[in-house]
Structures are given as structure tokens and as C-alpha cells.
Amino acid sequence: MFDVETLIDLGLPNHLISIWQVFFYIVLIIPFLLLERTKLCLLITYLFTYYLAFLLYWGDLIASAGSMLPFFLYTFSGLAIVVLFVAASFYEKPEKKTEPEQEKT
């Protein structure tokens, strides 16, 4: 159906995501989904997306730039978002559980 040389000519091997990376993402996110830790799921998804964007697109761009400055900017911005997420989670006030009001009879 697909000729290997045609796929290589299209540059498809450069844009494939390894199955072990997707499997690792799924295994990592399922426990947090089951525990209803939505914010951690969002952080994991962000980090996975950030990694894939670097892997698929930024790697070639940084290599063609001939400088490490774009790599440091990309890494710094990713780490800054993670640090801000962690800092915000410490300043978050716990929700108060209120008891339902009883009807007066």
C-alpha cells in the first residue's frame, strides 16, 4: 500500500511520534484522571505538547539557527510556566465544604 521510499521522500519519518512516548503519556495521565486531579492532567498535557513541539518542529529550527539562544529561550519559557504552576498551586486556598442547609419545619 505505502512504499517506504515514498514515505521517506515525504519526510514522514521526521514527523512521527514514537509509540512509547504516547504510551508513556497515557500511563502517566490515567492515574491523575482517575483521581480527578484536573490541574495536574493539564500540566502533564502541556509538558507533553511542549516536548513534542520541540521534538517535531523546534529541533530543526534550532539546528539551522546555528546558535543555542533559541534553545535556551524555549527551555526557559517552558520551565517558567511549570514554576508558575507550582507556585500558584501553593497559594491556592482549599475549598470549604459546606453542609446543606436543613429545612426549617
Biopython code that builds the backbone (N, CA, C, O; Angstrom):
import numpy as np
from Bio.PDB.StructureBuilder import StructureBuilder

atoms = [
    (1, "MET", "N", (0.820, -1.191, 0.000)),
    (1, "MET", "CA", (0.000, 0.000, 0.000)),
    (1, "MET", "C", (0.869, 1.262, 0.000)),
    (1, "MET", "O", (0.716, 2.125, -0.864)),
    (2, "PHE", "N", (1.784, 1.364, 0.976)),
    (2, "PHE", "CA", (2.688, 2.505, 1.033)),
    (2, "PHE", "C", (4.105, 2.029, 0.750)),
    (2, "PHE", "O", (4.585, 1.058, 1.335)),
    (3, "ASP", "N", (4.743, 2.722, -0.139)),
    (3, "ASP", "CA", (6.125, 2.413, -0.433)),
    (3, "ASP", "C", (7.003, 3.155, 0.583)),
    (3, "ASP", "O", (6.775, 4.333, 0.859)),
    (4, "VAL", "N", (7.993, 2.474, 1.130)),
    (4, "VAL", "CA", (8.855, 3.061, 2.149)),
    (4, "VAL", "C", (9.612, 4.261, 1.594)),
    (4, "VAL", "O", (9.764, 5.271, 2.281)),
    (5, "GLU", "N", (10.077, 4.159, 0.383)),
    (5, "GLU", "CA", (10.823, 5.276, -0.211)),
    (5, "GLU", "C", (9.938, 6.507, -0.403)),
    (5, "GLU", "O", (10.402, 7.636, -0.244)),
    (6, "THR", "N", (8.680, 6.296, -0.741)),
    (6, "THR", "CA", (7.755, 7.427, -0.889)),
    (6, "THR", "C", (7.553, 8.127, 0.447)),
    (6, "THR", "O", (7.536, 9.357, 0.508)),
    (7, "LEU", "N", (7.400, 7.350, 1.518)),
    (7, "LEU", "CA", (7.231, 7.938, 2.852)),
    (7, "LEU", "C", (8.477, 8.711, 3.271)),
    (7, "LEU", "O", (8.372, 9.783, 3.868)),
    (8, "ILE", "N", (9.641, 8.177, 2.964)),
    (8, "ILE", "CA", (10.889, 8.867, 3.311)),
    (8, "ILE", "C", (11.031, 10.140, 2.491)),
    (8, "ILE", "O", (11.494, 11.158, 3.005)),
    (9, "ASP", "N", (10.637, 10.096, 1.220)),
    (9, "ASP", "CA", (10.694, 11.301, 0.381)),
    (9, "ASP", "C", (9.755, 12.394, 0.890)),
    (9, "ASP", "O", (10.054, 13.580, 0.749)),
    (10, "LEU", "N", (8.636, 12.011, 1.472)),
    (10, "LEU", "CA", (7.693, 12.987, 2.028)),
    (10, "LEU", "C", (8.177, 13.570, 3.341)),
    (10, "LEU", "O", (7.607, 14.542, 3.837)),
    (11, "GLY", "N", (9.213, 12.992, 3.904)),
    (11, "GLY", "CA", (9.723, 13.480, 5.176)),
    (11, "GLY", "C", (8.900, 12.994, 6.349)),
    (11, "GLY", "O", (8.967, 13.569, 7.435)),
    (12, "LEU", "N", (8.123, 11.942, 6.147)),
    (12, "LEU", "CA", (7.244, 11.443, 7.183)),
    (12, "LEU", "C", (7.978, 10.905, 8.411)),
    (12, "LEU", "O", (7.492, 11.101, 9.524)),
    (13, "PRO", "N", (9.112, 10.242, 8.265)),
    (13, "PRO", "CA", (9.792, 9.759, 9.476)),
    (13, "PRO", "C", (10.209, 10.879, 10.422)),
    (13, "PRO", "O", (10.377, 10.641, 11.618)),
    (14, "ASN", "N", (10.375, 12.086, 9.911)),
    (14, "ASN", "CA", (10.744, 13.205, 10.767)),
    (14, "ASN", "C", (9.581, 13.694, 11.616)),
    (14, "ASN", "O", (9.793, 14.414, 12.592)),
    (15, "HIS", "N", (8.352, 13.317, 11.261)),
    (15, "HIS", "CA", (7.178, 13.831, 11.949)),
    (15, "HIS", "C", (6.389, 12.747, 12.677)),
    (15, "HIS", "O", (5.256, 12.981, 13.096)),
    (16, "LEU", "N", (6.967, 11.593, 12.826)),
    (16, "LEU", "CA", (6.268, 10.533, 13.535)),
    (16, "LEU", "C", (6.558, 10.611, 15.022)),
    (16, "LEU", "O", (7.679, 10.910, 15.434)),
    (17, "ILE", "N", (5.551, 10.342, 15.809)),
    (17, "ILE", "CA", (5.695, 10.301, 17.259)),
    (17, "ILE", "C", (5.880, 8.843, 17.639)),
    (17, "ILE", "O", (5.111, 7.979, 17.219)),
    (18, "SER", "N", (6.883, 8.581, 18.420)),
    (18, "SER", "CA", (7.142, 7.213, 18.836)),
    (18, "SER", "C", (5.997, 6.714, 19.708)),
    (18, "SER", "O", (5.451, 7.459, 20.522)),
    (19, "ILE", "N", (5.646, 5.463, 19.529)),
    (19, "ILE", "CA", (4.539, 4.893, 20.278)),
    (19, "ILE", "C", (4.865, 4.820, 21.767)),
    (19, "ILE", "O", (3.963, 4.910, 22.600)),
    (20, "TRP", "N", (6.139, 4.658, 22.112)),
    (20, "TRP", "CA", (6.473, 4.584, 23.531)),
    (20, "TRP", "C", (6.232, 5.928, 24.213)),
    (20, "TRP", "O", (5.920, 5.963, 25.404)),
    (21, "GLN", "N", (6.370, 7.035, 23.479)),
    (21, "GLN", "CA", (6.106, 8.347, 24.061)),
    (21, "GLN", "C", (4.614, 8.537, 24.332)),
    (21, "GLN", "O", (4.228, 9.061, 25.378)),
    (22, "VAL", "N", (3.797, 8.119, 23.406)),
    (22, "VAL", "CA", (2.350, 8.212, 23.594)),
    (22, "VAL", "C", (1.915, 7.270, 24.716)),
    (22, "VAL", "O", (1.078, 7.641, 25.540)),
    (23, "PHE", "N", (2.460, 6.080, 24.758)),
    (23, "PHE", "CA", (2.137, 5.120, 25.815)),
    (23, "PHE", "C", (2.555, 5.673, 27.174)),
    (23, "PHE", "O", (1.811, 5.544, 28.147)),
    (24, "PHE", "N", (3.728, 6.283, 27.252)),
    (24, "PHE", "CA", (4.196, 6.883, 28.496)),
    (24, "PHE", "C", (3.251, 7.998, 28.939)),
    (24, "PHE", "O", (2.933, 8.108, 30.123)),
    (25, "TYR", "N", (2.805, 8.817, 28.003)),
    (25, "TYR", "CA", (1.856, 9.891, 28.311)),
    (25, "TYR", "C", (0.552, 9.322, 28.859)),
    (25, "TYR", "O", (0.033, 9.818, 29.858)),
    (26, "ILE", "N", (0.022, 8.296, 28.221)),
    (26, "ILE", "CA", (-1.241, 7.703, 28.656)),
    (26, "ILE", "C", (-1.100, 7.074, 30.034)),
    (26, "ILE", "O", (-1.966, 7.250, 30.891)),
    (27, "VAL", "N", (-0.010, 6.340, 30.251)),
    (27, "VAL", "CA", (0.212, 5.711, 31.552)),
    (27, "VAL", "C", (0.391, 6.767, 32.634)),
    (27, "VAL", "O", (-0.030, 6.555, 33.771)),
    (28, "LEU", "N", (0.993, 7.879, 32.312)),
    (28, "LEU", "CA", (1.224, 8.933, 33.285)),
    (28, "LEU", "C", (-0.050, 9.699, 33.618)),
    (28, "LEU", "O", (-0.229, 10.124, 34.759)),
    (29, "ILE", "N", (-0.926, 9.880, 32.658)),
    (29, "ILE", "CA", (-2.094, 10.729, 32.883)),
    (29, "ILE", "C", (-3.300, 9.968, 33.454)),
    (29, "ILE", "O", (-4.135, 10.572, 34.127)),
    (30, "ILE", "N", (-3.407, 8.670, 33.203)),
    (30, "ILE", "CA", (-4.581, 7.911, 33.656)),
    (30, "ILE", "C", (-4.767, 7.943, 35.173)),
    (30, "ILE", "O", (-5.891, 8.164, 35.624)),
    (31, "PRO", "N", (-3.722, 7.735, 35.988)),
    (31, "PRO", "CA", (-3.968, 7.795, 37.443)),
    (31, "PRO", "C", (-4.483, 9.156, 37.907)),
    (31, "PRO", "O", (-5.331, 9.226, 38.797)),
    (32, "PHE", "N", (-3.982, 10.228, 37.316)),
    (32, "PHE", "CA", (-4.436, 11.555, 37.702)),
    (32, "PHE", "C", (-5.864, 11.815, 37.231)),
    (32, "PHE", "O", (-6.616, 12.526, 37.898)),
    (33, "LEU", "N", (-6.241, 11.246, 36.089)),
    (33, "LEU", "CA", (-7.624, 11.365, 35.642)),
    (33, "LEU", "C", (-8.558, 10.614, 36.578)),
    (33, "LEU", "O", (-9.636, 11.106, 36.910)),
    (34, "LEU", "N", (-8.150, 9.431, 37.000)),
    (34, "LEU", "CA", (-8.985, 8.645, 37.909)),
    (34, "LEU", "C", (-9.103, 9.298, 39.284)),
    (34, "LEU", "O", (-10.122, 9.150, 39.959)),
    (35, "LEU", "N", (-8.070, 10.016, 39.696)),
    (35, "LEU", "CA", (-8.104, 10.716, 40.980)),
    (35, "LEU", "C", (-8.692, 12.123, 40.866)),
    (35, "LEU", "O", (-8.715, 12.874, 41.841)),
    (36, "GLU", "N", (-9.169, 12.473, 39.667)),
    (36, "GLU", "CA", (-9.776, 13.770, 39.378)),
    (36, "GLU", "C", (-8.845, 14.935, 39.700)),
    (36, "GLU", "O", (-9.277, 15.952, 40.240)),
    (37, "ARG", "N", (-7.585, 14.783, 39.372)),
    (37, "ARG", "CA", (-6.593, 15.860, 39.540)),
    (37, "ARG", "C", (-6.458, 16.579, 38.198)),
    (37, "ARG", "O", (-5.488, 16.377, 37.466)),
    (38, "THR", "N", (-7.423, 17.401, 37.895)),
    (38, "THR", "CA", (-7.527, 18.040, 36.588)),
    (38, "THR", "C", (-6.345, 18.946, 36.283)),
    (38, "THR", "O", (-5.833, 18.951, 35.163)),
    (39, "LYS", "N", (-5.915, 19.703, 37.267)),
    (39, "LYS", "CA", (-4.813, 20.641, 37.020)),
    (39, "LYS", "C", (-3.513, 19.905, 36.713)),
    (39, "LYS", "O", (-2.736, 20.348, 35.868)),
    (40, "LEU", "N", (-3.272, 18.797, 37.386)),
    (40, "LEU", "CA", (-2.072, 18.014, 37.075)),
    (40, "LEU", "C", (-2.175, 17.388, 35.692)),
    (40, "LEU", "O", (-1.177, 17.282, 34.980)),
    (41, "CYS", "N", (-3.376, 16.974, 35.312)),
    (41, "CYS", "CA", (-3.564, 16.442, 33.956)),
    (41, "CYS", "C", (-3.267, 17.507, 32.912)),
    (41, "CYS", "O", (-2.666, 17.224, 31.876)),
    (42, "LEU", "N", (-3.693, 18.732, 33.193)),
    (42, "LEU", "CA", (-3.407, 19.827, 32.258)),
    (42, "LEU", "C", (-1.908, 20.108, 32.188)),
    (42, "LEU", "O", (-1.373, 20.367, 31.110)),
    (43, "LEU", "N", (-1.233, 20.058, 33.334)),
    (43, "LEU", "CA", (0.212, 20.286, 33.339)),
    (43, "LEU", "C", (0.940, 19.184, 32.575)),
    (43, "LEU", "O", (1.861, 19.470, 31.811)),
    (44, "ILE", "N", (0.546, 17.948, 32.769)),
    (44, "ILE", "CA", (1.176, 16.828, 32.051)),
    (44, "ILE", "C", (0.935, 16.967, 30.552)),
    (44, "ILE", "O", (1.844, 16.750, 29.750)),
    (45, "THR", "N", (-0.280, 17.325, 30.180)),
    (45, "THR", "CA", (-0.587, 17.514, 28.761)),
    (45, "THR", "C", (0.222, 18.663, 28.173)),
    (45, "THR", "O", (0.717, 18.572, 27.050)),
    (46, "TYR", "N", (0.352, 19.747, 28.941)),
    (46, "TYR", "CA", (1.162, 20.879, 28.491)),
    (46, "TYR", "C", (2.610, 20.445, 28.265)),
    (46, "TYR", "O", (3.197, 20.747, 27.226)),
    (47, "LEU", "N", (3.175, 19.745, 29.231)),
    (47, "LEU", "CA", (4.572, 19.318, 29.103)),
    (47, "LEU", "C", (4.763, 18.360, 27.935)),
    (47, "LEU", "O", (5.765, 18.437, 27.224)),
    (48, "PHE", "N", (3.806, 17.458, 27.734)),
    (48, "PHE", "CA", (3.900, 16.523, 26.616)),
    (48, "PHE", "C", (3.825, 17.265, 25.283)),
    (48, "PHE", "O", (4.582, 16.976, 24.357)),
    (49, "THR", "N", (2.910, 18.219, 25.199)),
    (49, "THR", "CA", (2.785, 19.012, 23.980)),
    (49, "THR", "C", (4.025, 19.861, 23.741)),
    (49, "THR", "O", (4.494, 19.992, 22.611)),
    (50, "TYR", "N", (4.542, 20.427, 24.804)),
    (50, "TYR", "CA", (5.745, 21.249, 24.707)),
    (50, "TYR", "C", (6.924, 20.419, 24.217)),
    (50, "TYR", "O", (7.712, 20.870, 23.386)),
    (51, "TYR", "N", (7.036, 19.197, 24.743)),
    (51, "TYR", "CA", (8.108, 18.298, 24.320)),
    (51, "TYR", "C", (7.948, 17.906, 22.854)),
    (51, "TYR", "O", (8.921, 17.905, 22.100)),
    (52, "LEU", "N", (6.722, 17.575, 22.451)),
    (52, "LEU", "CA", (6.501, 17.171, 21.063)),
    (52, "LEU", "C", (6.742, 18.328, 20.089)),
    (52, "LEU", "O", (7.258, 18.124, 18.990)),
    (53, "ALA", "N", (6.369, 19.534, 20.497)),
    (53, "ALA", "CA", (6.632, 20.685, 19.626)),
    (53, "ALA", "C", (8.123, 20.872, 19.440)),
    (53, "ALA", "O", (8.588, 21.179, 18.342)),
    (54, "PHE", "N", (8.868, 20.688, 20.510)),
    (54, "PHE", "CA", (10.322, 20.798, 20.389)),
    (54, "PHE", "C", (10.868, 19.680, 19.521)),
    (54, "PHE", "O", (11.717, 19.908, 18.659)),
    (55, "LEU", "N", (10.384, 18.485, 19.749)),
    (55, "LEU", "CA", (10.877, 17.322, 19.021)),
    (55, "LEU", "C", (10.582, 17.425, 17.528)),
    (55, "LEU", "O", (11.437, 17.118, 16.698)),
    (56, "LEU", "N", (9.370, 17.858, 17.190)),
    (56, "LEU", "CA", (8.961, 17.853, 15.788)),
    (56, "LEU", "C", (9.375, 19.100, 15.015)),
    (56, "LEU", "O", (9.771, 19.009, 13.853)),
    (57, "TYR", "N", (9.285, 20.268, 15.659)),
    (57, "TYR", "CA", (9.481, 21.495, 14.906)),
    (57, "TYR", "C", (10.727, 22.276, 15.312)),
    (57, "TYR", "O", (11.513, 22.695, 14.462)),
    (58, "TRP", "N", (10.895, 22.462, 16.598)),
    (58, "TRP", "CA", (11.958, 23.338, 17.057)),
    (58, "TRP", "C", (13.346, 22.744, 16.893)),
    (58, "TRP", "O", (14.315, 23.489, 16.748)),
    (59, "GLY", "N", (13.468, 21.427, 16.912)),
    (59, "GLY", "CA", (14.779, 20.808, 16.756)),
    (59, "GLY", "C", (15.446, 21.210, 15.459)),
    (59, "GLY", "O", (16.625, 21.564, 15.443)),
    (60, "ASP", "N", (14.694, 21.156, 14.369)),
    (60, "ASP", "CA", (15.245, 21.555, 13.068)),
    (60, "ASP", "C", (15.532, 23.050, 13.010)),
    (60, "ASP", "O", (16.529, 23.474, 12.425)),
    (61, "LEU", "N", (14.659, 23.846, 13.616)),
    (61, "LEU", "CA", (14.854, 25.293, 13.609)),
    (61, "LEU", "C", (16.100, 25.694, 14.397)),
    (61, "LEU", "O", (16.876, 26.544, 13.959)),
    (62, "ILE", "N", (16.282, 25.078, 15.555)),
    (62, "ILE", "CA", (17.451, 25.390, 16.374)),
    (62, "ILE", "C", (18.730, 24.925, 15.685)),
    (62, "ILE", "O", (19.756, 25.604, 15.738)),
    (63, "ALA", "N", (18.660, 23.772, 15.043)),
    (63, "ALA", "CA", (19.834, 23.278, 14.331)),
    (63, "ALA", "C", (20.200, 24.193, 13.167)),
    (63, "ALA", "O", (21.381, 24.391, 12.879)),
    (64, "SER", "N", (19.210, 24.743, 12.507)),
    (64, "SER", "CA", (19.504, 25.627, 11.377)),
    (64, "SER", "C", (19.933, 27.024, 11.832)),
    (64, "SER", "O", (20.576, 27.754, 11.078)),
    (65, "ALA", "N", (19.578, 27.394, 13.061)),
    (65, "ALA", "CA", (19.935, 28.728, 13.561)),
    (65, "ALA", "C", (21.429, 28.834, 13.833)),
    (65, "ALA", "O", (22.009, 29.912, 13.701)),
    (66, "GLY", "N", (22.053, 27.731, 14.211)),
    (66, "GLY", "CA", (23.481, 27.755, 14.497)),
    (66, "GLY", "C", (23.809, 28.399, 15.828)),
    (66, "GLY", "O", (24.971, 28.705, 16.099)),
    (67, "SER", "N", (22.813, 28.607, 16.652)),
    (67, "SER", "CA", (23.013, 29.242, 17.947)),
    (67, "SER", "C", (22.179, 28.495, 18.987)),
    (67, "SER", "O", (21.151, 27.900, 18.663)),
    (68, "MET", "N", (22.628, 28.533, 20.223)),
    (68, "MET", "CA", (21.897, 27.867, 21.299)),
    (68, "MET", "C", (20.888, 28.805, 21.963)),
    (68, "MET", "O", (20.145, 28.373, 22.843)),
    (69, "LEU", "N", (20.845, 30.062, 21.567)),
    (69, "LEU", "CA", (19.929, 31.022, 22.179)),
    (69, "LEU", "C", (18.462, 30.607, 22.044)),
    (69, "LEU", "O", (17.735, 30.676, 23.035)),
    (70, "PRO", "N", (17.987, 30.175, 20.857)),
    (70, "PRO", "CA", (16.582, 29.739, 20.783)),
    (70, "PRO", "C", (16.292, 28.556, 21.707)),
    (70, "PRO", "O", (15.207, 28.477, 22.282)),
    (71, "PHE", "N", (17.237, 27.650, 21.852)),
    (71, "PHE", "CA", (17.052, 26.509, 22.747)),
    (71, "PHE", "C", (16.897, 26.974, 24.190)),
    (71, "PHE", "O", (16.022, 26.489, 24.908)),
    (72, "PHE", "N", (17.740, 27.911, 24.618)),
    (72, "PHE", "CA", (17.652, 28.408, 25.982)),
    (72, "PHE", "C", (16.352, 29.172, 26.218)),
    (72, "PHE", "O", (15.754, 29.046, 27.286)),
    (73, "LEU", "N", (15.908, 29.954, 25.252)),
    (73, "LEU", "CA", (14.645, 30.675, 25.381)),
    (73, "LEU", "C", (13.466, 29.712, 25.465)),
    (73, "LEU", "O", (12.563, 29.900, 26.281)),
    (74, "TYR", "N", (13.473, 28.697, 24.637)),
    (74, "TYR", "CA", (12.401, 27.698, 24.629)),
    (74, "TYR", "C", (12.369, 26.945, 25.957)),
    (74, "TYR", "O", (11.305, 26.751, 26.543)),
    (75, "THR", "N", (13.541, 26.526, 26.425)),
    (75, "THR", "CA", (13.630, 25.805, 27.688)),
    (75, "THR", "C", (13.229, 26.693, 28.856)),
    (75, "THR", "O", (12.494, 26.259, 29.743)),
    (76, "PHE", "N", (13.703, 27.926, 28.863)),
    (76, "PHE", "CA", (13.381, 28.840, 29.953)),
    (76, "PHE", "C", (11.886, 29.123, 30.025)),
    (76, "PHE", "O", (11.317, 29.155, 31.116)),
    (77, "SER", "N", (11.248, 29.327, 28.887)),
    (77, "SER", "CA", (9.812, 29.624, 28.902)),
    (77, "SER", "C", (9.006, 28.416, 29.379)),
    (77, "SER", "O", (8.012, 28.585, 30.085)),
    (78, "GLY", "N", (9.408, 27.220, 29.012)),
    (78, "GLY", "CA", (8.729, 26.019, 29.492)),
    (78, "GLY", "C", (8.888, 25.837, 30.987)),
    (78, "GLY", "O", (7.924, 25.534, 31.689)),
    (79, "LEU", "N", (10.107, 26.021, 31.475)),
    (79, "LEU", "CA", (10.351, 25.893, 32.910)),
    (79, "LEU", "C", (9.655, 26.999, 33.698)),
    (79, "LEU", "O", (9.196, 26.767, 34.817)),
    (80, "ALA", "N", (9.575, 28.186, 33.130)),
    (80, "ALA", "CA", (8.898, 29.292, 33.817)),
    (80, "ALA", "C", (7.419, 28.978, 34.010)),
    (80, "ALA", "O", (6.859, 29.275, 35.066)),
    (81, "ILE", "N", (6.789, 28.392, 33.021)),
    (81, "ILE", "CA", (5.373, 28.052, 33.150)),
    (81, "ILE", "C", (5.173, 26.973, 34.207)),
    (81, "ILE", "O", (4.209, 27.031, 34.971)),
    (82, "VAL", "N", (6.068, 25.989, 34.263)),
    (82, "VAL", "CA", (5.964, 24.941, 35.284)),
    (82, "VAL", "C", (6.164, 25.535, 36.680)),
    (82, "VAL", "O", (5.431, 25.193, 37.608)),
    (83, "VAL", "N", (7.143, 26.414, 36.830)),
    (83, "VAL", "CA", (7.395, 27.044, 38.134)),
    (83, "VAL", "C", (6.204, 27.897, 38.554)),
    (83, "VAL", "O", (5.819, 27.887, 39.724)),
    (84, "LEU", "N", (5.621, 28.631, 37.618)),
    (84, "LEU", "CA", (4.441, 29.428, 37.937)),
    (84, "LEU", "C", (3.257, 28.545, 38.321)),
    (84, "LEU", "O", (2.477, 28.907, 39.202)),
    (85, "PHE", "N", (3.117, 27.408, 37.679)),
    (85, "PHE", "CA", (2.051, 26.467, 38.030)),
    (85, "PHE", "C", (2.233, 25.950, 39.454)),
    (85, "PHE", "O", (1.280, 25.906, 40.232)),
    (86, "VAL", "N", (3.452, 25.561, 39.786)),
    (86, "VAL", "CA", (3.732, 25.048, 41.128)),
    (86, "VAL", "C", (3.521, 26.141, 42.168)),
    (86, "VAL", "O", (2.942, 25.886, 43.224)),
    (87, "ALA", "N", (3.979, 27.339, 41.884)),
    (87, "ALA", "CA", (3.797, 28.453, 42.823)),
    (87, "ALA", "C", (2.316, 28.770, 43.009)),
    (87, "ALA", "O", (1.880, 29.030, 44.130)),
    (88, "ALA", "N", (1.552, 28.752, 41.946)),
    (88, "ALA", "CA", (0.121, 29.034, 42.042)),
    (88, "ALA", "C", (-0.610, 27.949, 42.814)),
    (88, "ALA", "O", (-1.584, 28.235, 43.511)),
    (89, "SER", "N", (-0.157, 26.714, 42.700)),
    (89, "SER", "CA", (-0.833, 25.632, 43.422)),
    (89, "SER", "C", (-0.589, 25.731, 44.922)),
    (89, "SER", "O", (-1.411, 25.249, 45.702)),
    (90, "PHE", "N", (0.516, 26.341, 45.351)),
    (90, "PHE", "CA", (0.760, 26.515, 46.784)),
    (90, "PHE", "C", (-0.072, 27.652, 47.364)),
    (90, "PHE", "O", (-0.410, 27.623, 48.548)),
    (91, "TYR", "N", (-0.404, 28.640, 46.563)),
    (91, "TYR", "CA", (-1.166, 29.779, 47.039)),
    (91, "TYR", "C", (-2.669, 29.583, 46.909)),
    (91, "TYR", "O", (-3.444, 30.480, 47.242)),
    (92, "GLU", "N", (-3.075, 28.442, 46.437)),
    (92, "GLU", "CA", (-4.485, 28.180, 46.230)),
    (92, "GLU", "C", (-5.152, 27.860, 47.558)),
    (92, "GLU", "O", (-4.652, 27.039, 48.326)),
    (93, "LYS", "N", (-6.267, 28.498, 47.826)),
    (93, "LYS", "CA", (-6.988, 28.244, 49.061)),
    (93, "LYS", "C", (-7.833, 26.981, 48.906)),
    (93, "LYS", "O", (-8.471, 26.782, 47.873)),
    (94, "PRO", "N", (-7.838, 26.142, 49.916)),
    (94, "PRO", "CA", (-8.673, 24.942, 49.818)),
    (94, "PRO", "C", (-10.156, 25.322, 49.842)),
    (94, "PRO", "O", (-10.570, 26.270, 50.509)),
    (95, "GLU", "N", (-10.919, 24.561, 49.105)),
    (95, "GLU", "CA", (-12.349, 24.838, 49.046)),
    (95, "GLU", "C", (-13.012, 24.412, 50.352)),
    (95, "GLU", "O", (-12.684, 23.370, 50.918)),
    (96, "LYS", "N", (-13.939, 25.225, 50.816)),
    (96, "LYS", "CA", (-14.686, 24.886, 52.015)),
    (96, "LYS", "C", (-15.859, 24.000, 51.629)),
    (96, "LYS", "O", (-16.606, 24.293, 50.695)),
    (97, "LYS", "N", (-15.997, 22.937, 52.355)),
    (97, "LYS", "CA", (-17.142, 22.073, 52.128)),
    (97, "LYS", "C", (-18.270, 22.556, 53.035)),
    (97, "LYS", "O", (-18.160, 22.541, 54.261)),
    (98, "THR", "N", (-19.325, 22.972, 52.412)),
    (98, "THR", "CA", (-20.450, 23.475, 53.177)),
    (98, "THR", "C", (-21.494, 22.384, 53.324)),
    (98, "THR", "O", (-21.715, 21.577, 52.421)),
    (99, "GLU", "N", (-22.123, 22.382, 54.474)),
    (99, "GLU", "CA", (-23.186, 21.433, 54.709)),
    (99, "GLU", "C", (-24.467, 22.008, 54.137)),
    (99, "GLU", "O", (-24.709, 23.213, 54.218)),
    (100, "PRO", "N", (-25.277, 21.149, 53.563)),
    (100, "PRO", "CA", (-26.543, 21.664, 53.012)),
    (100, "PRO", "C", (-27.434, 22.180, 54.134)),
    (100, "PRO", "O", (-27.508, 21.604, 55.219)),
    (101, "GLU", "N", (-28.090, 23.260, 53.838)),
    (101, "GLU", "CA", (-28.970, 23.841, 54.846)),
    (101, "GLU", "C", (-30.187, 22.948, 55.063)),
    (101, "GLU", "O", (-30.807, 22.452, 54.123)),
    (102, "GLN", "N", (-30.494, 22.769, 56.321)),
    (102, "GLN", "CA", (-31.642, 21.957, 56.650)),
    (102, "GLN", "C", (-32.893, 22.821, 56.615)),
    (102, "GLN", "O", (-32.888, 23.976, 57.039)),
    (103, "GLU", "N", (-33.936, 22.245, 56.112)),
    (103, "GLU", "CA", (-35.182, 22.983, 56.019)),
    (103, "GLU", "C", (-35.780, 23.142, 57.410)),
    (103, "GLU", "O", (-35.767, 22.215, 58.219)),
    (104, "LYS", "N", (-36.291, 24.305, 57.664)),
    (104, "LYS", "CA", (-36.938, 24.563, 58.948)),
    (104, "LYS", "C", (-38.391, 24.134, 58.856)),
    (104, "LYS", "O", (-39.103, 24.476, 57.912)),
    (105, "THR", "N", (-38.806, 23.393, 59.835)),
    (105, "THR", "CA", (-40.209, 22.942, 59.827)),
    (105, "THR", "C", (-41.001, 23.525, 60.960)),
    (105, "THR", "O", (-42.192, 23.243, 61.091)),
]
sb = StructureBuilder()
sb.init_structure("model")
sb.init_model(0)
sb.init_chain("A")
sb.init_seg("    ")
for serial, (resi, resn, name, xyz) in enumerate(atoms, 1):
    if name == "N":
        sb.init_residue(resn, " ", resi, " ")
    sb.init_atom(name, np.array(xyz, "f"), 0.0, 1.0, " ", f" {name:<3s}", serial, name[0])
structure = sb.get_structure()
